[in-house]
Amino acid sequence: MLALPYIALVSYNSLPFVASSYLMNEQSDSTVGLTHRWIIKGVYAAGLWLVLLGIVSVLLRVIVFLFGDKPDHEVNLQIGHVETEI
């Protein structure tokens, strides 16, 4: 929940970052360097947006668990992978 404002702000500002890199046709100064740096920046921006969607998804599941009328087994609050030994 505390990560939501930060990730939302960075995700929102990542789009102009990628767009300006694309419009400038930014590339590495090295002769054998990368030619399309906007692709790397785009992957970074896409990752931030996916993290934002994940945070919102978990937040909505917790809200449904706390304030919804659904039983506990229908909400599926298991976040991540859990292994227990018997």
C-alpha positions in Angstrom: 0.0 0.0 0.0 2.8 2.4 0.8 4.4 1.7 -2.6 1.4 2.7 -4.5 1.9 6.5 -4.6 5.6 6.1 -5.5 5.1 3.5 -8.2 2.2 5.4 -9.6 4.2 8.6 -9.9 7.3 6.9 -11.4 5.1 4.9 -13.8 3.3 8.0 -15.0 6.5 9.9 -15.6 8.2 6.9 -17.4 6.0 7.4 -20.5 7.4 10.8 -21.5 10.9 9.4 -20.7 10.4 6.6 -23.3 8.7 8.9 -25.8 11.5 11.5 -25.7 14.1 8.7 -26.1 12.2 7.4 -29.1 11.7 10.8 -30.8 15.4 11.6 -30.3 16.3 8.2 -31.7 18.7 7.9 -28.8 21.6 5.5 -29.1 24.9 4.7 -27.4 27.9 6.9 -28.0 30.0 3.8 -28.6 30.5 2.5 -32.1 29.4 -1.0 -31.3 26.8 0.2 -28.7 23.1 -0.1 -28.6 21.2 1.5 -31.5 17.7 1.7 -30.0 17.9 2.6 -26.3 14.2 3.5 -26.2 13.4 -0.3 -26.2 15.3 -0.8 -22.9 13.6 2.2 -21.4 10.2 0.9 -22.7 10.8 -2.4 -21.0 11.6 -0.6 -17.8 8.4 1.5 -18.1 6.3 -1.7 -18.9 7.7 -3.3 -15.8 6.7 -0.4 -13.6 3.2 -0.5 -15.0 3.0 -4.2 -14.3 4.1 -3.6 -10.7 1.5 -0.9 -10.4 -1.2 -3.3 -11.6 0.0 -6.0 -9.2 -0.2 -3.5 -6.2 -3.7 -2.5 -7.2 -4.8 -6.1 -7.6 -3.6 -7.1 -4.1 -5.1 -3.9 -2.7 -8.5 -4.8 -4.2 -8.4 -8.3 -2.9 -7.7 -7.1 0.6 -10.5 -4.6 0.4 -12.9 -7.3 -0.7 -11.7 -9.6 2.1 -12.2 -6.8 4.7 -15.4 -5.2 3.6 -17.0 -7.7 1.2 -19.7 -10.3 1.9 -17.8 -13.2 0.3 -16.5 -16.0 2.4 -12.7 -16.3 3.1 -12.1 -19.2 0.7 -13.6 -17.3 -2.3 -11.4 -14.2 -1.8 -8.1 -16.1 -2.3 -5.7 -13.9 -0.3 -2.8 -16.2 -0.9 -0.3 -13.8 -2.3 2.8 -15.6 -3.6 3.9 -19.2 -3.3 3.6 -21.0 0.0 4.9 -24.5 0.8 4.2 -26.1 4.1 5.7 -29.3 5.4 3.4 -31.8 7.0 
